[in-house]
Amino acid sequence: MVTTHPDYLTKSGYDSVPSMAHNAALSEDVETKLDEADRMAKETTVRYDADEVFGRVKARIHDNERA
């Protein structure tokens, strides 16, 4: 396996540890989406319950598995 960050020998084998910059790049999209959700929550009174949200997520996963 080729990585751009160091590998460390651990009890369970080799583990890769990403740099702070690499980790930030991986989570940037998530942070952007969370900021967008916060803005939408302030601007509207529309709310979704857990069943509706998780139902949508499961449907997207199922659709992607068929594609």
N, C-alpha and C positions, 0 to 999 in steps of 0.2 A: 504494500500500500504506500503510495507516495503522498506526502503531506508537506505543507509549507510551514509547519510548526513542529515543535519538538515532540518526540515520543518518549514516554517514560515507562520503565518496567515496573509493574505493580504486582500485587499478589495474584490478581486475576489474569495477568498477561501484560500486553503492551497497551497503553492508553495514549491517545493524542490529546494534547492540550492546546487549544487555539489561542492565538494572541488576543489581546484586548481589542485590537482593531478588527480582526477577523470576527470575533464574537459580536462586536457592535454592528458590523455589516450584516450578520445573520439576523439580528433582532431589529434592524432598522425598520423593515416593512411592518413588523408587528407593532412597534411603537407608533408608527404613522397611523395605522389603523385604529389603535386605541385612542390616539389624540382626536381622530376624526369622529369616533364614537362619542367621546366626551363633548365635542362641539355640537353634535346632533342632539345629544341628551339635553343640552342647555337651550337649544333652539326649538324643540318640539315636545309635546306631551305624549307622543306615541311611545308605548312601551310594549315589549314582547315577553311572554312568560317562558320559562325554561323549556317546556314541552315544544313550543313553537320554534324556538331557536335551535334546539338539538334535533328536532325533526328536519329542519332545513339542512343542517350540517350532515346528517345521516343520508339525506336524499342526494346531496352533492357528492358525497363519497361513493354512494351506490352508483350514481350516474357515471362517475369517473372510472369505476371498476369495469363497467360495461363498455366503455370507449376503447 
